[in-house]
């Protein structure tokens, strides 16, 4: 079991990937990152108690990275997290990855495929 960090951005079409990873994975903890809009995300049944939502407000890259780093501090117990960035844009991806590395924690990119969850 491991911890999952997943970015939820605008575009609900990308949320299916995140929902699938949450549903199929054996997660110890799930940290969802997104704007106020992302609070509409429906956590798959049975996984609600594992989820912690971090709301982001900054839109500029450096400020977003700093905000994420501050809000992630102390929330991750292990030395590595599974990371889903199927949702979001490049700026959000860079800020989140940079913040996680600064926490510091290692990242293992995670995706849902026809064969199931893969760690890249």
Secondary structure as GFF3:
##gff-version 3
##sequence-region A 1 120
A	DSSP	beta_strand	2	8	.	.	.	ID=ss1
A	DSSP	three_ten_helix	12	14	.	.	.	ID=ss2
A	DSSP	alpha_helix	15	24	.	.	.	ID=ss3
A	DSSP	beta_strand	27	34	.	.	.	ID=ss4
A	DSSP	three_ten_helix	36	40	.	.	.	ID=ss5
A	DSSP	three_ten_helix	48	50	.	.	.	ID=ss6
A	DSSP	beta_strand	51	55	.	.	.	ID=ss7
A	DSSP	alpha_helix	61	72	.	.	.	ID=ss8
A	DSSP	beta_strand	80	84	.	.	.	ID=ss9
A	DSSP	alpha_helix	90	103	.	.	.	ID=ss10
A	DSSP	beta_strand	106	113	.	.	.	ID=ss11
A	DSSP	beta_strand	116	119	.	.	.	ID=ss12
###
